[in-house]
Amino acid sequence: MPVPKKIKLNKEKDILVIEWDNGKIHNFPLKFLRDESPDASNKGETILWKHIPPPPKGPDLPGKYEIESIEQVGSYAISIKWKDGYDYGIYSWELLLKMGDYIEVVNNLPPETGHHH
């Protein structure tokens, strides 16, 4: 399975760009990543022994679609912390690949080859 060789945040376009070691490049809209966040409430997982309460529902807080920081989790995933304080999303490489393919299909655009138009 490919692994990311570069992960970078493009703040102007609000996208997270992941470059895979097989040459594939995915552009993830931050709104998509956040809305599809694989958090405990979406999956109902208990992480180790600490059960994570579902995030508060209600109006969006400022910074909901802005990334505060990204940390790598082991060698298989990244954890994204959002500026509204939400930090339960763990995105595995497998999930990111699926999401990336999904976005490409939805946008129906040829994948970026890395050169600028």
TIMI-2910 file (N, C-alpha, C, CB; in pm, 1 decimal, decimal comma, always signed):
<rs>
+----------+----------+----------+----------+----------+----------+----------+----------+----------+----------+----------+----------+------+
!      n_x !      n_y !      n_z !     ca_x !     ca_y !     ca_z !      c_x !      c_y !      c_z !     cb_x !     cb_y !     cb_z ! resn !
+----------+----------+----------+----------+----------+----------+----------+----------+----------+----------+----------+----------+------+
!    +82,8 !   -119,0 !     +0,0 !     +0,0 !     +0,0 !     +0,0 !    +87,1 !   +125,2 !     +0,0 !    -94,1 !     -0,1 !   +120,9 !  Met !
!    +51,9 !   +224,0 !    -80,2 !   +133,9 !   +345,2 !    -80,6 !   +127,4 !   +418,4 !    +53,4 !    +89,2 !   +438,5 !   -192,8 !  Pro !
!   +233,2 !   +489,4 !    +84,1 !   +233,5 !   +573,5 !   +204,2 !   +264,4 !   +716,9 !   +161,9 !   +338,1 !   +522,0 !   +310,1 !  Val !
!   +217,8 !   +815,0 !   +239,4 !   +243,7 !   +953,8 !   +201,0 !   +390,8 !   +985,9 !   +213,3 !   +161,7 !  +1050,2 !   +286,6 !  Pro !
!   +445,3 !  +1055,7 !   +112,6 !   +582,6 !  +1101,9 !   +130,8 !   +582,6 !  +1250,9 !   +162,8 !   +667,8 !  +1073,0 !     +4,6 !  Lys !
!   +472,6 !  +1318,1 !   +132,0 !   +463,1 !  +1459,4 !   +169,1 !   +318,2 !  +1491,9 !   +203,4 !   +514,8 !  +1551,6 !    +54,1 !  Lys !
!   +300,2 !  +1560,7 !   +317,8 !   +166,3 !  +1605,0 !   +356,3 !   +178,5 !  +1753,8 !   +381,1 !   +110,5 !  +1527,6 !   +484,0 !  Ile !
!   +105,0 !  +1834,5 !   +303,8 !   +115,6 !  +1976,8 !   +332,1 !    -19,1 !  +2045,9 !   +325,0 !   +211,6 !  +2041,9 !   +236,0 !  Lys !
!    -28,1 !  +2149,7 !   +406,9 !   -151,9 !  +2224,8 !   +418,4 !   -141,6 !  +2345,5 !   +326,7 !   -179,4 !  +2267,6 !   +566,1 !  Leu !
!   -240,1 !  +2361,3 !   +239,1 !   -246,0 !  +2480,6 !   +154,9 !   -354,2 !  +2570,8 !   +212,0 !   -274,8 !  +2444,6 !     +3,9 !  Asn !
!   -309,6 !  +2672,5 !   +288,6 !   -406,1 !  +2755,4 !   +361,7 !   -484,3 !  +2847,2 !   +269,7 !   -335,1 !  +2837,9 !   +466,7 !  Lys !
!   -423,9 !  +2886,2 !   +156,3 !   -496,0 !  +2975,3 !    +64,9 !   -617,6 !  +2904,4 !     +6,1 !   -403,0 !  +3024,2 !    -48,1 !  Glu !
!   -598,8 !  +2777,6 !    -28,3 !   -707,6 !  +2705,3 !    -94,1 !   -788,2 !  +2619,8 !     +2,3 !   -652,5 !  +2618,4 !   -203,7 !  Lys !
!   -748,0 !  +2619,3 !   +131,2 !   -816,4 !  +2534,0 !   +228,8 !   -816,5 !  +2387,6 !   +186,8 !   -959,4 !  +2581,6 !   +248,4 !  Asp !
!   -700,1 !  +2339,7 !   +145,7 !   -690,1 !  +2198,4 !   +111,9 !   -567,8 !  +2137,4 !   +180,0 !   -682,4 !  +2179,2 !    -41,2 !  Ile !
!   -575,4 !  +2008,2 !   +202,4 !   -461,7 !  +1931,9 !   +251,0 !   -412,3 !  +1849,8 !   +132,8 !   -499,8 !  +1840,6 !   +374,9 !  Leu !
!   -285,8 !  +1868,5 !    +97,2 !   -229,8 !  +1799,0 !    -18,5 !   -145,8 !  +1682,0 !    +31,5 !   -144,3 !  +1895,8 !   -107,1 !  Val !
!   -177,6 !  +1563,9 !    -17,0 !    -99,0 !  +1447,0 !    +19,3 !    -36,7 !  +1387,9 !   -105,9 !   -185,7 !  +1342,1 !    +92,2 !  Ile !
!    +95,5 !  +1377,5 !   -100,5 !   +169,2 !  +1318,8 !   -211,7 !   +211,1 !  +1179,0 !   -168,3 !   +293,9 !  +1406,8 !   -252,5 !  Glu !
!   +168,2 !  +1078,9 !   -243,4 !   +196,5 !   +939,7 !   -207,2 !   +325,0 !   +892,6 !   -272,8 !    +80,0 !   +848,2 !   -247,6 !  Trp !
!   +384,8 !   +789,1 !   -214,8 !   +512,3 !   +741,2 !   -269,6 !   +495,5 !   +667,9 !   -401,7 !   +580,4 !   +650,1 !   -170,2 !  Asp !
!   +371,3 !   +650,0 !   -448,7 !   +353,2 !   +589,9 !   -581,1 !   +327,6 !   +697,8 !   -685,9 !   +236,6 !   +488,7 !   -579,3 !  Asn !
!   +346,9 !   +825,9 !   -645,6 !   +333,6 !   +934,2 !   -742,4 !   +195,6 !   +996,7 !   -746,9 !   +368,4 !   +884,5 !   -877,1 !  Gly !
!   +101,3 !   +938,4 !   -675,4 !    -34,3 !   +992,9 !   -674,8 !    -40,4 !  +1115,7 !   -583,1 !   -136,6 !   +885,0 !   -629,0 !  Lys !
!   -120,0 !  +1213,7 !   -624,3 !   -138,3 !  +1332,4 !   -540,5 !   -287,3 !  +1352,4 !   -516,3 !    -75,1 !  +1459,1 !   -606,8 !  Ile !
!   -324,0 !  +1367,6 !   -390,5 !   -463,7 !  +1393,0 !   -356,4 !   -476,6 !  +1531,1 !   -291,9 !   -518,2 !  +1282,9 !   -261,4 !  His !
!   -579,1 !  +1603,7 !   -331,0 !   -609,7 !  +1731,6 !   -267,6 !   -739,1 !  +1715,6 !   -189,0 !   -621,6 !  +1846,6 !   -373,5 !  Asn !
!   -729,2 !  +1726,3 !    -57,3 !   -847,0 !  +1708,6 !    +27,4 !   -900,1 !  +1843,4 !    +73,4 !   -813,9 !  +1620,1 !   +148,8 !  Phe !
!  -1022,4 !  +1879,6 !    +34,4 !  -1080,5 !  +2001,3 !    +91,1 !  -1094,0 !  +1983,2 !   +242,8 !  -1219,9 !  +2033,3 !    +25,6 !  Pro !
!  -1055,3 !  +2085,0 !   +318,9 !  -1059,1 !  +2072,0 !   +464,0 !  -1201,2 !  +2045,8 !   +512,9 !  -1002,9 !  +2197,9 !   +530,1 !  Leu !
!  -1298,0 !  +2107,9 !   +447,6 !  -1437,8 !  +2088,7 !   +488,6 !  -1476,9 !  +1941,5 !   +475,1 !  -1532,6 !  +2177,8 !   +403,7 !  Lys !
!  -1431,6 !  +1879,1 !   +366,7 !  -1460,5 !  +1737,2 !   +345,6 !  -1395,8 !  +1652,8 !   +455,4 !  -1410,8 !  +1691,7 !   +206,5 !  Phe !
!  -1267,2 !  +1680,2 !   +482,3 !  -1195,9 !  +1602,2 !   +583,8 !  -1265,7 !  +1612,9 !   +718,5 !  -1050,2 !  +1649,4 !   +595,9 !  Leu !
!  -1309,3 !  +1734,6 !   +752,4 !  -1372,8 !  +1754,1 !   +881,6 !  -1510,6 !  +1687,8 !   +885,8 !  -1384,7 !  +1903,3 !   +912,5 !  Arg !
!  -1587,9 !  +1707,2 !   +780,7 !  -1723,0 !  +1650,8 !   +780,1 !  -1720,2 !  +1497,9 !   +779,0 !  -1801,1 !  +1702,3 !   +659,0 !  Asp !
!  -1613,4 !  +1442,7 !   +718,3 !  -1601,6 !  +1296,7 !   +710,4 !  -1509,4 !  +1242,0 !   +819,7 !  -1549,2 !  +1255,1 !   +572,1 !  Glu !
!  -1485,2 !  +1322,2 !   +920,9 !  -1389,0 !  +1283,6 !  +1023,2 !  -1422,0 !  +1147,4 !  +1084,5 !  -1383,9 !  +1389,4 !  +1132,0 !  Ser !
!  -1322,8 !  +1056,8 !  +1086,1 !  -1347,8 !   +920,8 !  +1137,0 !  -1336,9 !   +917,7 !  +1288,4 !  -1249,0 !   +819,9 !  +1075,0 !  Pro !
!  -1418,4 !   +999,5 !  +1355,9 !  -1399,5 !  +1010,6 !  +1499,8 !  -1478,5 !   +904,7 !  +1574,6 !  -1439,6 !  +1148,7 !  +1547,7 !  Asp !
!  -1467,5 !   +908,4 !  +1705,2 !  -1529,9 !   +806,3 !  +1788,0 !  -1682,0 !   +808,3 !  +1774,9 !  -1490,0 !   +825,3 !  +1933,4 !  Ala !
!  -1740,7 !   +926,3 !  +1760,9 !  -1886,9 !   +929,9 !  +1755,4 !  -1937,3 !   +876,6 !  +1622,1 !  -1938,1 !  +1072,8 !  +1777,9 !  Ser !
!  -1858,1 !   +894,6 !  +1516,3 !  -1899,2 !   +840,3 !  +1386,4 !  -1887,1 !   +689,4 !  +1384,3 !  -1815,6 !   +900,6 !  +1273,6 !  Asn !
!  -1785,7 !   +638,1 !  +1452,9 !  -1757,7 !   +495,8 !  +1444,7 !  -1797,8 !   +420,9 !  +1571,7 !  -1611,2 !   +474,2 !  +1416,8 !  Lys !
!  -1822,4 !   +496,4 !  +1679,5 !  -1857,4 !   +433,8 !  +1806,2 !  -1745,0 !   +350,4 !  +1863,8 !  -1978,6 !   +348,7 !  +1789,1 !  Gly !
!  -1622,3 !   +395,1 !  +1845,0 !  -1509,5 !   +317,9 !  +1895,6 !  -1473,8 !   +361,9 !  +2037,1 !  -1388,1 !   +332,7 !  +1802,7 !  Glu !
!  -1419,8 !   +270,8 !  +2112,2 !  -1362,2 !   +305,5 !  +2240,8 !  -1211,7 !   +298,2 !  +2221,2 !  -1412,3 !   +209,8 !  +2357,3 !  Thr !
!  -1146,0 !   +410,7 !  +2238,0 !  -1002,0 !   +413,0 !  +2214,8 !   -933,0 !   +372,5 !  +2345,0 !   -953,6 !   +554,7 !  +2166,2 !  Ile !
!   -862,9 !   +261,1 !  +2338,3 !   -804,4 !   +200,6 !  +2457,2 !   -911,4 !   +193,7 !  +2563,6 !   -680,5 !   +280,3 !  +2507,2 !  Leu !
!   -887,2 !   +247,8 !  +2682,5 !   -989,8 !   +236,1 !  +2786,3 !  -1064,3 !   +367,8 !  +2803,8 !   -926,8 !   +192,9 !  +2919,6 !  Trp !
!  -1023,6 !   +468,7 !  +2729,1 !  -1084,7 !   +600,2 !  +2748,3 !  -1193,7 !   +620,5 !  +2644,6 !   -978,6 !   +713,1 !  +2738,9 !  Lys !
!  -1316,0 !   +626,6 !  +2687,4 !  -1423,6 !   +646,5 !  +2591,1 !  -1435,6 !   +795,4 !  +2560,9 !  -1558,3 !   +589,4 !  +2644,5 !  His !
!  -1434,6 !   +828,2 !  +2432,4 !  -1439,4 !   +968,9 !  +2394,3 !  -1584,0 !  +1009,7 !  +2372,5 !  -1355,1 !   +995,2 !  +2266,9 !  Ile !
!  -1628,4 !  +1112,4 !  +2443,2 !  -1767,6 !  +1154,2 !  +2424,5 !  -1786,4 !  +1214,2 !  +2286,1 !  -1809,5 !  +1255,8 !  +2532,8 !  Pro !
!  -1904,8 !  +1200,5 !  +2229,3 !  -1927,2 !  +1262,2 !  +2098,4 !  -1912,9 !  +1414,0 !  +2108,9 !  -2067,4 !  +1224,7 !  +2043,2 !  Pro !
!  -1866,1 !  +1476,9 !  +2002,4 !  -1847,8 !  +1621,8 !  +2006,8 !  -1981,9 !  +1691,2 !  +2025,3 !  -1778,8 !  +1672,0 !  +1878,5 !  Pro !
!  -1980,5 !  +1809,3 !  +2085,5 !  -2105,4 !  +1880,5 !  +2105,5 !  -2171,4 !  +1911,8 !  +1972,4 !  -2081,8 !  +2008,5 !  +2184,1 !  Pro !
!  -2301,0 !  +1887,8 !  +1964,4 !  -2373,8 !  +1925,6 !  +1844,1 !  -2416,1 !  +2071,2 !  +1863,2 !  -2498,6 !  +1830,5 !  +1817,8 !  Lys !
!  -2455,0 !  +2134,2 !  +1754,2 !  -2497,8 !  +2272,2 !  +1767,5 !  -2427,9 !  +2356,7 !  +1664,6 !  -2470,5 !  +2325,1 !  +1908,1 !  Gly !
!  -2430,2 !  +2486,9 !  +1684,2 !  -2371,3 !  +2574,2 !  +1581,9 !  -2221,8 !  +2548,7 !  +1567,9 !  -2396,3 !  +2721,8 !  +1616,2 !  Pro !
!  -2172,2 !  +2566,0 !  +1445,8 !  -2029,0 !  +2548,2 !  +1423,4 !  -1951,3 !  +2655,0 !  +1498,6 !  -1995,9 !  +2553,1 !  +1273,0 !  Asp !
!  -1842,4 !  +2612,0 !  +1559,2 !  -1755,4 !  +2707,4 !  +1626,6 !  -1659,2 !  +2765,4 !  +1524,5 !  -1678,4 !  +2640,6 !  +1744,1 !  Leu !
!  -1608,9 !  +2885,4 !  +1551,6 !  -1508,4 !  +2940,2 !  +1457,9 !  -1388,2 !  +2846,4 !  +1451,3 !  -1463,1 !  +3083,9 !  +1501,5 !  Pro !
!  -1334,7 !  +2831,3 !  +1330,6 !  -1217,3 !  +2746,3 !  +1314,6 !  -1251,2 !  +2602,2 !  +1286,9 !  -1132,5 !  +2753,8 !  +1435,9 !  Gly !
!  -1380,4 !  +2572,5 !  +1269,4 !  -1419,1 !  +2433,2 !  +1247,5 !  -1348,3 !  +2373,0 !  +1127,4 !  -1569,1 !  +2422,7 !  +1229,0 !  Lys !
!  -1331,0 !  +2451,1 !  +1021,1 !  -1269,1 !  +2396,9 !   +899,5 !  -1125,4 !  +2444,8 !   +882,0 !  -1351,1 !  +2435,8 !   +777,3 !  Tyr !
!  -1063,1 !  +2482,8 !   +993,8 !   -921,9 !  +2522,0 !   +985,7 !   -839,6 !  +2425,2 !  +1068,3 !   -900,4 !  +2668,6 !  +1034,9 !  Glu !
!   -727,9 !  +2383,3 !  +1012,1 !   -641,9 !  +2286,9 !  +1081,4 !   -543,5 !  +2359,9 !  +1171,4 !   -566,2 !  +2198,2 !   +980,4 !  Ile !
!   -541,8 !  +2318,0 !  +1296,0 !   -448,1 !  +2371,8 !  +1395,1 !   -314,7 !  +2300,1 !  +1379,2 !   -503,5 !  +2355,4 !  +1540,9 !  Glu !
!   -319,6 !  +2167,0 !  +1377,9 !   -196,0 !  +2090,6 !  +1363,8 !   -226,3 !  +1949,8 !  +1315,2 !   -119,6 !  +2085,7 !  +1496,8 !  Ser !
!   -122,4 !  +1888,6 !  +1259,0 !   -134,3 !  +1751,4 !  +1209,1 !    -20,5 !  +1672,6 !  +1270,9 !   -130,3 !  +1744,8 !  +1050,8 !  Ile !
!    -53,9 !  +1559,6 !  +1328,8 !    +50,8 !  +1475,9 !  +1386,0 !    +43,0 !  +1337,7 !  +1325,8 !    +39,1 !  +1468,8 !  +1539,2 !  Glu !
!   +160,2 !  +1279,0 !  +1305,1 !   +158,6 !  +1142,3 !  +1255,4 !   +135,3 !  +1046,4 !  +1371,3 !   +290,2 !  +1108,6 !  +1182,2 !  Gln !
!    +52,3 !   +945,3 !  +1346,9 !    +22,5 !   +843,5 !  +1446,6 !    +90,1 !   +716,2 !  +1400,4 !   -132,4 !   +823,3 !  +1466,1 !  Val !
!   +192,9 !   +673,5 !  +1472,0 !   +266,5 !   +553,9 !  +1430,8 !   +310,4 !   +568,0 !  +1286,9 !   +180,9 !   +427,0 !  +1448,5 !  Gly !
!   +299,4 !   +458,8 !  +1211,2 !   +342,5 !   +467,3 !  +1071,8 !   +224,5 !   +442,7 !   +980,5 !   +455,4 !   +366,6 !  +1042,3 !  Ser !
!   +101,9 !   +465,7 !  +1034,1 !    -13,1 !   +426,5 !   +954,1 !   -121,0 !   +534,0 !   +943,3 !    -72,6 !   +303,1 !  +1011,2 !  Tyr !
!   -107,2 !   +645,7 !  +1013,7 !   -217,6 !   +741,4 !  +1015,1 !   -170,0 !   +880,4 !  +1054,6 !   -326,9 !   +694,7 !  +1110,5 !  Ala !
!   -259,0 !   +979,1 !  +1035,4 !   -236,3 !  +1111,2 !  +1091,3 !   -355,1 !  +1148,4 !  +1178,8 !   -214,3 !  +1216,4 !   +979,5 !  Ile !
!   -326,4 !  +1232,2 !  +1276,2 !   -430,9 !  +1285,4 !  +1362,0 !   -438,6 !  +1434,9 !  +1333,3 !   -402,5 !  +1256,2 !  +1514,9 !  Ser !
!   -559,3 !  +1484,0 !  +1308,4 !   -575,8 !  +1625,2 !  +1275,9 !   -645,2 !  +1695,9 !  +1391,1 !   -655,8 !  +1643,0 !  +1144,7 !  Ile !
!   -585,4 !  +1804,6 !  +1436,3 !   -648,2 !  +1888,5 !  +1538,0 !   -701,0 !  +2013,1 !  +1469,0 !   -547,9 !  +1925,4 !  +1652,9 !  Lys !
!   -827,6 !  +2043,3 !  +1493,3 !   -892,3 !  +2156,9 !  +1427,9 !   -893,6 !  +2276,8 !  +1521,1 !  -1035,6 !  +2121,0 !  +1384,7 !  Trp !
!   -905,7 !  +2395,5 !  +1462,2 !   -895,8 !  +2517,4 !  +1541,7 !  -1012,5 !  +2538,1 !  +1637,0 !   -885,1 !  +2635,2 !  +1451,3 !  Lys !
!  -1122,3 !  +2464,1 !  +1618,6 !  -1230,3 !  +2478,1 !  +1716,7 !  -1209,2 !  +2383,6 !  +1835,1 !  -1366,8 !  +2450,6 !  +1650,8 !  Asp !
!  -1089,3 !  +2320,6 !  +1839,3 !  -1056,1 !  +2237,3 !  +1954,2 !  -1085,7 !  +2089,8 !  +1934,2 !  -1129,7 !  +2285,6 !  +2073,3 !  Gly !
!  -1142,8 !  +2056,2 !  +1819,9 !  -1180,6 !  +1916,9 !  +1793,9 !  -1057,6 !  +1840,4 !  +1748,9 !  -1293,6 !  +1907,8 !  +1686,7 !  Tyr !
!  -1027,7 !  +1729,7 !  +1815,0 !   -905,7 !  +1658,0 !  +1773,7 !   -920,5 !  +1507,3 !  +1782,3 !   -788,5 !  +1701,3 !  +1858,9 !  Asp !
!  -1041,8 !  +1458,4 !  +1750,4 !  -1062,6 !  +1314,5 !  +1760,7 !  -1039,8 !  +1239,2 !  +1630,6 !  -1200,4 !  +1287,7 !  +1808,7 !  Tyr !
!  -1013,5 !  +1309,3 !  +1520,2 !  -1006,7 !  +1239,8 !  +1391,5 !   -872,1 !  +1174,0 !  +1367,4 !  -1035,9 !  +1336,0 !  +1279,5 !  Gly !
!   -875,6 !  +1043,6 !  +1347,4 !   -752,9 !   +971,8 !  +1309,0 !   -774,9 !   +919,0 !  +1167,8 !   -718,7 !   +853,6 !  +1410,6 !  Ile !
!   -691,6 !   +964,0 !  +1077,8 !   -707,5 !   +927,1 !   +937,2 !   -597,2 !   +829,8 !   +899,0 !   -704,6 !  +1052,7 !   +845,2 !  Tyr !
!   -633,5 !   +704,5 !   +874,7 !   -531,4 !   +607,5 !   +833,3 !   -498,3 !   +629,3 !   +686,1 !   -579,9 !   +461,1 !   +857,7 !  Ser !
!   -384,4 !   +578,3 !   +645,2 !   -345,5 !   +592,8 !   +503,4 !   -453,1 !   +530,5 !   +414,4 !   -206,2 !   +525,7 !   +476,0 !  Trp !
!   -505,1 !   +415,9 !   +458,9 !   -604,8 !   +344,7 !   +380,3 !   -730,1 !   +431,4 !   +361,8 !   -641,2 !   +210,7 !   +448,1 !  Glu !
!   -771,8 !   +493,6 !   +471,6 !   -889,3 !   +579,6 !   +465,6 !   -862,9 !   +699,8 !   +374,3 !   -928,7 !   +626,9 !   +606,9 !  Leu !
!   -744,3 !   +759,1 !   +386,8 !   -711,2 !   +875,8 !   +305,0 !   -707,2 !   +839,7 !   +156,8 !   -576,5 !   +934,8 !   +348,3 !  Leu !
!   -655,2 !   +720,5 !   +125,9 !   -654,2 !   +676,7 !    -13,8 !   -796,4 !   +663,3 !    -66,7 !   -579,2 !   +542,9 !    -28,2 !  Leu !
!   -884,2 !   +604,3 !    +15,1 !  -1023,4 !   +587,3 !    -26,8 !  -1090,4 !   +722,6 !    -45,0 !  -1101,1 !   +503,0 !    +75,5 !  Lys !
!  -1068,0 !   +812,3 !    +52,0 !  -1126,6 !   +945,8 !    +44,2 !  -1075,0 !  +1019,9 !    -79,0 !  -1095,2 !  +1026,1 !   +171,8 !  Met !
!   -945,0 !  +1005,7 !   -103,7 !   -885,3 !  +1073,8 !   -217,6 !   -943,6 !  +1025,9 !   -349,1 !   -735,9 !  +1054,0 !   -217,7 !  Gly !
!   -960,7 !   +895,5 !   -360,8 !  -1020,9 !   +839,8 !   -482,3 !  -1165,2 !   +886,4 !   -495,6 !  -1014,3 !   +685,3 !   -481,0 !  Asp !
!  -1234,4 !   +891,0 !   -382,2 !  -1373,7 !   +935,5 !   -381,2 !  -1383,6 !  +1079,7 !   -430,6 !  -1433,8 !   +922,9 !   -239,3 !  Tyr !
!  -1295,9 !  +1165,1 !   -378,5 !  -1298,1 !  +1306,2 !   -419,0 !  -1271,3 !  +1319,5 !   -568,8 !  -1193,8 !  +1387,4 !   -338,7 !  Ile !
!  -1174,4 !  +1240,9 !   -619,0 !  -1144,2 !  +1246,0 !   -762,6 !  -1265,7 !  +1208,0 !   -846,0 !  -1026,9 !  +1153,1 !   -796,0 !  Glu !
!  -1335,7 !  +1104,1 !   -802,7 !  -1453,7 !  +1059,2 !   -875,8 !  -1561,5 !  +1167,4 !   -871,8 !  -1507,5 !   +926,6 !   -817,0 !  Val !
!  -1583,3 !  +1222,0 !   -751,4 !  -1687,2 !  +1323,8 !   -734,5 !  -1656,3 !  +1446,8 !   -820,3 !  -1699,8 !  +1364,0 !   -585,7 !  Val !
!  -1532,1 !  +1488,1 !   -816,8 !  -1495,1 !  +1607,2 !   -894,8 !  -1485,2 !  +1575,8 !  -1042,8 !  -1362,4 !  +1664,3 !   -845,5 !  Asn !
!  -1472,2 !  +1446,2 !  -1071,6 !  -1460,7 !  +1400,2 !  -1209,2 !  -1349,6 !  +1472,9 !  -1284,5 !  -1592,7 !  +1418,8 !  -1281,4 !  Asn !
!  -1242,6 !  +1497,8 !  -1211,9 !  -1129,9 !  +1568,3 !  -1272,6 !  -1015,4 !  +1470,5 !  -1288,6 !  -1086,7 !  +1691,2 !  -1187,3 !  Leu !
!   -934,2 !  +1489,4 !  -1390,4 !   -813,7 !  +1405,2 !  -1396,5 !   -726,5 !  +1438,6 !  -1276,3 !   -734,6 !  +1426,8 !  -1531,2 !  Pro !
!   -663,2 !  +1337,9 !  -1215,9 !   -579,7 !  +1365,9 !  -1098,6 !   -465,2 !  +1460,6 !  -1133,9 !   -523,6 !  +1235,1 !  -1040,2 !  Pro !
!   -427,5 !  +1540,8 !  -1037,6 !   -313,2 !  +1632,4 !  -1055,2 !   -188,0 !  +1551,3 !  -1082,0 !   -293,3 !  +1723,2 !   -929,8 !  Glu !
!   -108,3 !  +1596,5 !  -1176,3 !    +16,9 !  +1524,5 !  -1200,2 !   +133,0 !  +1597,9 !  -1136,9 !    +41,7 !  +1506,3 !  -1350,2 !  Thr !
!   +104,4 !  +1709,4 !  -1070,7 !   +211,1 !  +1777,1 !   -998,8 !   +264,4 !  +1899,7 !  -1070,8 !   +322,6 !  +1682,1 !   -974,3 !  Gly !
!   +230,3 !  +1919,8 !  -1198,0 !   +280,7 !  +2039,0 !  -1266,0 !   +170,6 !  +2145,6 !  -1268,4 !   +328,2 !  +2004,8 !  -1411,1 !  His !
!   +214,4 !  +2271,7 !  -1271,4 !   +117,5 !  +2381,4 !  -1269,0 !    +73,6 !  +2416,5 !  -1409,9 !   +176,7 !  +2504,9 !  -1199,8 !  His !
!    -51,1 !  +2459,3 !  -1423,5 !   -101,2 !  +2494,0 !  -1556,4 !    -53,5 !  +2632,9 !  -1594,6 !   -255,3 !  +2486,7 !  -1561,1 !  His !
+----------+----------+----------+----------+----------+----------+----------+----------+----------+----------+----------+----------+------+
</rs>
